[in-house]
Amino acid sequence: MPGYLHEDFCSKAELYGLPRSRSSLLKVFFAEGSCAQILYRMMRYCQTHHLQILAAVIYRVNASTTHAVIGRKAEIGPGFVITHSLGVVINSSVRAGRNLVIEHGATIGEEKFKSPVIGDNVYIGPGAKVIGGIRIGSNVKIGANAVVVSDLPDGATAVGIPAKVVRIYGEKVLDAAAGFSENSSENKLN
């Protein structure tokens, strides 16, 4: 747990544009969302070291004090950042890689007993919902209030309801339904 928590705070400092120093880590320790991260890591430690009752208590403390509901069996890799904890919901069967950044009001939830599997370096914007047995690739950005109900490839930027991929690794995606891209000359009115 201490190693993951250290990486969590280093990622948060980097997100805020702070250098990796003791004073920066102290600043992010007191930043919004950090308490939810600390309680999540404590809960996971207890859950994986046969202290399930203590894990359940920490789960409740996290939900009531930070308003972040993170399932006891949710597995999130190092570099986990919650920028604002209010309204964050992460299902217990969620699996996420390194450097997951999640904003307030975001939900990573189950549908039909299946939860998302999330790659590395994923950003989930405020109010976004990622639902069901889907796979989110690595280096993905999910926009504010997007509702993701299908797989997203590596490098995708997804927005809307339901979410649609608008960019892959920064390049605009061809709109297959319309037959042109957003910035194409065919899209301009004469």
N, C-alpha and C positions, 0 to 999 in steps of 0.2 A: 504493500500500500504506500509507504513513504516515497518510493521511487516514482510511482504513477502520479502521486499528488505533486511531487516536485516538477515532473514533466507537464502536468496540468497547468501549474502556475507559470512555468516558463512559456508555454503556449499562449496563455492569457496575457502575459507581459508583452510578448511579440505582437499579439493582436492589437494591443493598445499602443504599440510603437515605442515600448520601453526597452532598454537594454537588459540583458540577462545579468542582473546584479542583485545583491541582497536587498537593497532599498527598493528596487522594482518589485521583487517578490513580496516584500512586506506590503507595498501599495496594493498589489492584486489580491493579497490575502484578505484585505479589508474591502475589496471592491464588491459591488453588487453581484450576486450569483455564486460567489466563492464559498459561502456557507453551505449552499446546496451541494456543491462539488465535494467539499470536505465530508459532509454527512453521507453522501453516496459512497465515497471510498471507504469510510468507516463501516458502513453497512455491508458492503461487498466483502471486506476483510472478515467481518463476523460471520457472514453467510458461508464463506468458503472455509472457515476454520471451526465449523461445528458449533457455532454460537448463534443458532437461528433465533432464539428468543430475544437476545440482545439486538440482532439484526432487525427483527420486527419492531422493536421499540425505536430504534434509530430511524427506521422507515417512517414511522408515525411522527416522530419529532421533525424530520425533514418536511413532511407534507404539511404539518401544522404551522411550522415557523417560517419556512421559505416558500411555501405554496408550490413546491416542485414534487411531483409524484413520480418517483423512479422505482420501478419494480425491483424486488430483492434479487432476482436472478438475472437482471439485465447485465450484459457483459459489454463494457465500453473500454476500448484501449486507452493507452496513455495519451496525454495531450487534450483531454476532454475539457471543454470550456462551456460554461453557462454564463451568458452575459447578463441576463436578468432572469431570475428564477420564477417569477410570477406566472403561473399557468402552464409550466412545462410538465408534460406527461410523457413518460417513456414506459412502455409495456415491459413486463418481466421477461419475456422471451426474445427481446430485441438483442441483436448482436451487432456491434459497431467496431470498426477498426480504430486506427490512430487519428488524432487531431479532429475529432468531431466538435464543431462549434454550433451551439443551439441558442436561439434567441427566445424571448418571452412568448408565451402563448402557443408554443409549438408542441405538436403531438406526434409521437412515433408509436403507432398503435396496431393492435391486433384486429384481424377480421377473419372469421371462420377458423379460429384457432391457429392462425399463421401470422407471424410478425416479420417486419422488414429485416434484411441483412444489409448492413451499410459498410461501404469500403472506407478507405483512408482519405483524410483531408476533405471532409464534407462539411459544408455550411448549410444550416437550415434556418431560414429567415423567420421573422416574427409572425406568429399566427399560422405558420405552415403546418400541413397535416401530411404525414407519410404513413399510409395505411395498408395493411395486408401482407401476404407472403411474397413481397417483391424484393428485388435486388437493386440497390443503389450503388453504382460504381464508385471508383475513387476520383478525387479532384472534381467533385460535383458541387454546384451551388443551386439551392432551392430558394426561390424568391418568396417575399412576404405573402402570406395568405394563400400560397399555392396548395393544391390538393393533389398529392402524388399517389396514384393507384396502379401504376404500371412501372416496369423496370426502367431505370435510367442508365445509359452507358457511361463509361469513364469520360471525364472532362465536360459533362453536360451542364448547361445552365437551363433550369426549368422554371416556368412561371405559368400562372393561370389556374383555372378550375374547369375541367381537370388539367393538371399540369402538362404542358407541352415543352419539348426541348426547343429552345430558340438559338442556342449556341453550343458548339462543341469545341473545347479548347479555344474559346474566344472568337471563332469563326461563325458567322451567321449560318443557320441551317436553311436549306432549301425547303420551302413550304410545298410539300408534295401534292397537297390538295389543290393549291392554286397554280402550281407549276412555275413559281418564281420566288426569288428571295426578297426580303424586305427592302434591300437597297438596289435591286436590279433596275436597269433603265426601262424594262418592260412594265414596271410597276407605276411609272409616272404617267400622269394624265397629259394628253396633247393639248 
